[in-house]
Amino acid sequence: MMEASEETAPQMSERPTRTDKSILLSTLRTLPKDPLGFSHLGMDGVWRNVDKVGNVISYRALSPEEIAEALNIFPGWMREKLEKKLEGVDGRDVTDMEQLMRPGKDLLPKFGEDEDVEGRDE
């Protein structure tokens, strides 16, 4: 029988710190979404819900305070990296509909090749 070691046990700092009382998170949950798609916080400060084929179906441009709050849904190791990348970003500065609805590949997640998760033991 295998015992859980300290190396495989989840660390408290790794767990998301979100609360179910967050008005922002409640608002984000009400945005239209595709059950086969995904939600993503872009490096431009815009929260997007994307359908299974990659079309943005809803979005919300976040203020710096909302970005900080949204980051609480991520585990600590990821949150720290995202905080650095999003420092000084205000999603409300994004007013170009093309960028909001058709973000460049640099703003979307790189599934399977993302540097933020590369080498991470799951």
Number of C-alpha atoms within 10 A of each C-alpha: 3 4 6 9 8 8 8 10 8 12 11 10 10 13 14 16 16 15 12 9 8 12 12 14 17 12 10 19 12 8 13 15 20 16 10 9 15 14 18 15 23 20 18 22 25 25 21 26 26 23 18 13 9 12 15 21 15 18 20 17 21 23 17 17 9 16 23 16 18 20 20 16 16 16 17 18 15 15 18 12 11 19 14 9 12 19 13 11 17 19 23 14 13 15 10 9 9 10 13 21 16 14 17 11 8 10 16 17 16 12 8 8 9 10 11 13 14 9 8 8 7 6
